[in-house]
Amino acid sequence: MKKLLIAPALLLLSVISFKANAQTEKGDWMVGGQMAFNTTSGNSSFVLAPSAGYFFAKNFAGGSELTLSFGKLGDAKSSAIGLGPFLRYYFELKEPQFKPFIHTSFSFLSETNKFAGEKTTNTARNFFLGAGGAYFINQNVALEAMMGYNNTKVENENSAGGFLFRVGFQIHLLNGEVKGKK
């Protein structure tokens, strides 16, 4: 009975402690995204940001991020969809399983607001600058968290900004895997 419990435990431990490396080399790809959720009395928001990027240099990726945002403030409801570029730089540590990074993104958005039976649509721009960390649970999958400053400027309105915390994951496709090599 002990052997039946020890074997799966050792397998799980080996997967968790896998020494991940070479996930951020030139030519690699990453696909994934983050989400953010906020709620207070009568106010809630949800942001989903899937992304895809390419490592054009070691530890330095650029790509596109899609933004889907939904919010409610009292009786007012809003939704937005946007697209824009991002840049990310990973720092090397002695422990390759964890990689801190800095991240910036800029998106062009189309925002729809509904209040008191009226519906308006505006364009907006969003800027995010933050830092975070990626914890590689194996060679290809990283769980990540990041926080930073987020600012949105809606057409004909003052810009609004503040602190944003996002969590997510990335799947890292190594250059050889993308080209079909093993």
ABEGO torsion letter per residue (X at the ends): XAAAAAAAAAAAAAAAABBBBGAABBGBBBBEEBBBBBBBBGBBBBBBBBBBBBBABBGBBBBBBBBBBBBBBEABBBBBBBBBBBBBBBBBBABAABBBBBBBBBBBBBBBBBBGGBBBBBBBBBBBBBBBBBBBABAABBBBBBBEBBBBBBBGBBBBBEBBBBBBBBBBBBAAAAAGBX
